[in-house]
């Protein structure tokens, strides 16, 4: 039986199975590098994450600093700050050990420490100064890419399942994100989501902080190819 052009049942598609998105990849790269923020939406299993990771992989090879964080796995403001800062540091190219020492001056209310995870890789942990509002720490954490980047260096940062940010502190958090991100130079942001109504409401409602913040793009299904139809018939026929 012939091998399919696609591999089903995986959240992220492996490179050799990733086909049919060349136009989208080219456009996303161009927009993000030109400072156009992207809001990319589609139901689950349409390949949003696979697509954006492919974009990030290509940009990284071209010398662009990249970062990806999935808010589906973020359950508290403290957890977001730690995760976001760890990802930015890991992808910045700087020594995490040296940079961690500066985090106390970069981010209010944060006392960082560096350890090792089960795989022997550097692992960042925080304790927090209870006298400093956690939202002040968030504002400083969001500024970290701008503080770390070199002159003329470009970053592309992706927030997947961005609508889940509302679990942290609702529209207050949205306002804080917007107040920081809108001032950044040479950093392109992409916001992905599968709960399309919630995500689009964040970016299309004039009353919301992220109104008119970027280019809204729907990801459609990849059209079935002749080979894919043949494969499906062969599978069905046994």
C-alpha positions as CSV (number, residue, x, y, z in Angstrom):
1,X,0.0,0.0,0.0
2,X,1.3,3.5,-0.8
3,X,2.3,5.8,2.0
4,X,0.0,8.7,2.7
5,X,1.1,12.3,2.1
6,X,-0.3,13.0,5.6
7,X,0.0,11.5,9.0
8,X,-3.2,11.5,11.0
9,X,-3.7,11.5,14.8
10,X,-0.7,13.6,15.8
11,X,-1.0,17.1,17.4
12,X,2.1,18.3,15.6
13,X,2.9,17.1,12.1
14,X,6.5,15.8,11.5
15,X,8.4,17.7,8.8
16,X,8.3,14.9,6.2
17,X,4.5,14.8,6.4
18,X,4.1,18.6,6.3
19,X,2.9,19.6,2.9
20,X,0.5,22.0,1.2
21,X,1.1,25.1,3.3
22,X,3.9,26.8,1.4
23,X,1.8,29.9,0.6
24,X,0.8,30.3,4.2
25,X,4.3,29.9,5.4
26,X,5.7,32.5,3.0
27,X,3.0,35.0,4.0
28,X,3.3,34.5,7.7
29,X,7.0,34.9,7.6
30,X,6.8,38.1,5.6
31,X,4.1,39.6,7.8
32,X,5.8,38.8,11.1
33,X,9.2,40.0,9.9
34,X,7.5,43.3,8.8
35,X,6.0,43.9,12.2
36,X,2.5,42.8,11.4
37,X,1.0,40.9,14.3
38,X,-1.0,37.8,13.3
39,X,-4.2,36.4,14.8
40,X,-4.5,32.9,13.4
41,X,-7.6,30.9,14.1
42,X,-9.1,27.5,13.2
43,X,-10.7,24.5,14.9
44,X,-8.4,21.9,16.5
45,X,-6.7,19.4,14.1
46,X,-6.4,22.0,11.3
47,X,-2.7,22.2,11.7
48,X,-2.2,25.7,13.3
49,X,0.5,24.6,15.7
50,X,2.3,22.5,13.0
51,X,2.2,25.5,10.7
52,X,3.5,28.1,13.1
53,X,6.3,25.8,14.4
54,X,7.4,25.3,10.8
55,X,7.4,29.1,10.4
56,X,9.5,29.5,13.5
57,X,11.9,26.8,12.5
58,X,12.5,28.5,9.1
59,X,12.9,31.9,10.8
60,X,15.3,30.5,13.3
61,X,17.5,29.2,10.5
62,X,17.5,32.7,9.0
63,X,18.9,34.2,12.3
64,X,15.6,35.4,13.8
65,X,15.1,34.7,17.6
66,X,11.9,32.9,18.2
67,X,9.7,31.8,21.1
68,X,6.6,29.7,21.5
69,X,4.4,29.3,24.5
70,X,1.1,27.4,24.7
71,X,-1.3,29.0,27.1
72,X,-3.4,25.8,27.3
73,X,-0.9,24.6,29.9
74,X,-0.7,27.9,31.9
75,X,-2.9,27.7,35.0
76,X,-1.8,30.8,37.0
77,X,-0.2,34.2,36.6
78,X,2.9,33.0,38.4
79,X,3.1,29.9,36.2
80,X,2.9,32.1,33.1
81,X,5.6,34.5,34.2
82,X,8.0,31.6,35.0
83,X,7.2,29.8,31.8
84,X,7.5,32.9,29.6
85,X,10.7,34.1,31.2
86,X,12.3,30.6,30.9
87,X,11.4,30.3,27.2
88,X,12.6,33.8,26.4
89,X,15.9,33.2,28.2
90,X,16.4,29.8,26.6
91,X,15.9,31.2,23.1
92,X,17.8,34.5,23.6
93,X,21.2,33.0,23.0
94,X,22.5,34.4,26.3
95,X,23.9,32.2,29.1
96,X,20.9,31.5,31.3
97,X,23.2,31.3,34.3
98,X,24.5,34.8,33.8
99,X,21.2,36.3,32.8
100,X,19.3,34.8,35.8
101,X,21.5,37.0,38.0
102,X,20.1,40.1,36.3
103,X,16.4,39.0,36.4
104,X,16.0,40.6,39.8
105,X,16.7,44.0,38.4
106,X,14.7,43.3,35.2
107,X,11.5,42.0,36.8
108,X,10.0,43.5,39.9
109,X,9.0,41.1,42.7
110,X,10.8,38.1,41.3
111,X,13.6,36.3,43.1
112,X,15.0,33.8,40.5
113,X,17.0,30.7,41.2
114,X,18.6,28.2,38.7
115,X,18.5,24.4,39.2
116,X,18.4,21.3,37.1
117,X,15.5,19.3,35.8
118,X,15.3,15.5,35.6
119,X,17.1,15.6,32.3
120,X,20.0,17.6,33.6
121,X,19.0,20.8,31.8
122,X,18.9,24.2,33.5
123,X,15.6,24.8,35.2
124,X,14.4,28.3,36.3
125,X,12.3,28.7,39.4
126,X,10.9,31.8,41.1
127,X,9.9,33.0,44.5
128,X,7.9,36.2,44.8
129,X,8.1,39.2,46.9
130,X,4.6,39.4,48.3
131,X,4.8,43.2,48.7
132,X,5.0,43.6,44.9
133,X,1.8,43.2,42.9
134,X,2.0,40.2,40.6
135,X,0.7,42.3,37.7
136,X,3.8,44.5,38.0
137,X,6.0,41.4,37.6
138,X,3.9,40.4,34.5
139,X,4.5,43.8,32.9
140,X,8.3,43.5,33.4
141,X,8.3,39.9,32.2
142,X,6.6,40.9,28.9
143,X,9.3,43.5,28.4
144,X,12.1,40.9,28.7
145,X,12.5,40.2,24.9
146,X,12.9,44.0,24.2
147,X,15.4,44.3,27.0
148,X,17.5,41.4,25.9
149,X,17.5,41.9,22.1
150,X,20.5,43.4,20.4
151,X,20.1,46.4,18.1
152,X,18.5,45.4,14.7
153,X,17.8,41.9,16.0
154,X,14.4,40.5,15.2
155,X,12.2,38.3,17.3
156,X,9.0,36.4,16.6
157,X,6.9,35.3,19.6
158,X,3.9,33.0,19.4
159,X,1.1,32.6,22.0
160,X,-0.8,29.5,21.2
161,X,-4.4,29.1,22.5
162,X,-4.2,32.8,23.4
163,X,-7.9,33.0,24.4
164,X,-7.0,31.0,27.5
165,X,-5.2,34.1,28.9
166,X,-8.7,34.9,30.3
167,X,-8.2,32.2,32.9
168,X,-5.5,34.3,34.6
169,X,-7.3,37.6,35.3
170,X,-9.7,38.3,32.5
171,X,-9.6,41.6,30.6
172,X,-7.2,43.2,33.1
173,X,-4.5,40.9,31.8
174,X,-5.4,41.7,28.2
175,X,-4.9,45.4,28.9
176,X,-1.5,44.8,30.4
177,X,-0.4,42.6,27.5
178,X,-1.5,45.3,25.0
179,X,0.1,48.2,26.9
180,X,3.5,46.4,26.7
181,X,3.5,44.6,23.3
182,X,2.2,47.6,21.3
183,X,5.5,49.5,22.1
184,X,7.9,46.8,21.0
185,X,10.2,47.3,18.0
186,X,11.4,44.5,15.7
187,X,9.3,41.9,17.5
188,X,6.4,40.2,15.6
189,X,3.7,38.5,17.6
190,X,1.3,35.7,16.6
191,X,-1.8,34.8,18.6
192,X,-3.3,31.4,17.8
193,X,-6.6,29.9,19.0
194,X,-9.0,27.1,18.4
195,X,-11.9,28.5,20.4
196,X,-12.6,30.8,17.6
197,X,-15.5,32.8,19.0
198,X,-13.5,33.7,22.1
199,X,-10.3,34.5,20.2
200,X,-12.1,36.7,17.6
201,X,-14.0,38.5,20.3
202,X,-10.8,39.5,21.9
203,X,-9.5,41.1,18.7
204,X,-12.7,42.3,17.0
205,X,-14.7,43.8,19.9
206,X,-14.0,47.6,20.1
207,X,-14.4,47.4,23.8
208,X,-11.5,44.9,24.3
209,X,-7.9,45.9,24.7
210,X,-6.6,43.9,21.7
211,X,-9.1,45.4,19.2
212,X,-7.4,46.0,15.9
213,X,-4.1,44.8,17.1
214,X,-3.1,42.6,14.1
215,X,-4.1,40.9,10.9
216,X,-6.8,38.3,11.4
217,X,-6.3,35.1,9.4
218,X,-8.4,32.0,9.2
219,X,-6.6,28.7,8.5
220,X,-8.6,26.5,6.2
221,X,-8.2,22.8,5.7
222,X,-5.6,21.6,3.2
223,X,-7.4,20.6,0.0
224,X,-7.3,16.9,-0.6
225,X,-4.9,15.8,-3.3
226,X,-5.3,13.0,-5.8
227,X,-2.8,10.9,-3.9
228,X,-4.5,11.5,-0.6
229,X,-7.9,10.3,-2.1
230,X,-6.2,7.2,-3.5
231,X,-4.6,6.5,-0.1
232,X,-8.0,6.8,1.7
233,X,-9.6,4.4,-0.7
234,X,-6.9,1.9,-0.2
235,X,-7.2,2.2,3.6
236,X,-11.0,1.7,3.4
237,X,-10.6,-1.2,1.0
238,X,-8.2,-2.9,3.4
